[in-house]
Amino acid sequence: MSERPAVLVHSKDLELEERVRTSIEKRCANLAEEFREVARFELSFEANGAGFIVHGHATGKNTDVASHAEASEPGPAADRVLEKIERSLRKQHDKRIFAQRRDAQRDPPKRRPSG
C-alpha cells in the first residue's frame, strides 16, 4: 500500500509512553496492509480508577468499525481494542467477498445447447 492510514491517538489527562504509541502505529499499519479499505484509525485513552479504558475506531471506504476495552495498563488495553477491530474488519471483509461469490454461484451462467 502506497499510502499509510492516519493513526490518531488521544489521551485524556495522561501521558502515553512512546513504545505504546509506536506499537499502536505498527499494528495499525499491519491492519491497513490487510484491509486496504481502512484509511483512519483513532484510539482514545482514559484513566479509569486503577486501569485504562480505550475506545477504538477504524473508518474508510464503506467501513466503520468501533470497539472498546479495559485493562490495567494502556498497552494491553490498546492490544485488546485492536484485536476486536481486526475481528470486526475481517467479518465485514469476508461478508463482502463471500456474498459476491454466493451470488455468483446462485445464478450460474446457462449452458447453450450444442448443435
Secondary structure by P-SEA (a helix, b strand, c coil): cccccbbbbbbccccccaaaaaaaaaaaaaaaaacccccbbbbbbbbcccbbbbbbbbbcccbbbbbccccccaaaaaaaaaaaaaaaaaaaaaaaaaaaaaaaaaccccccccc
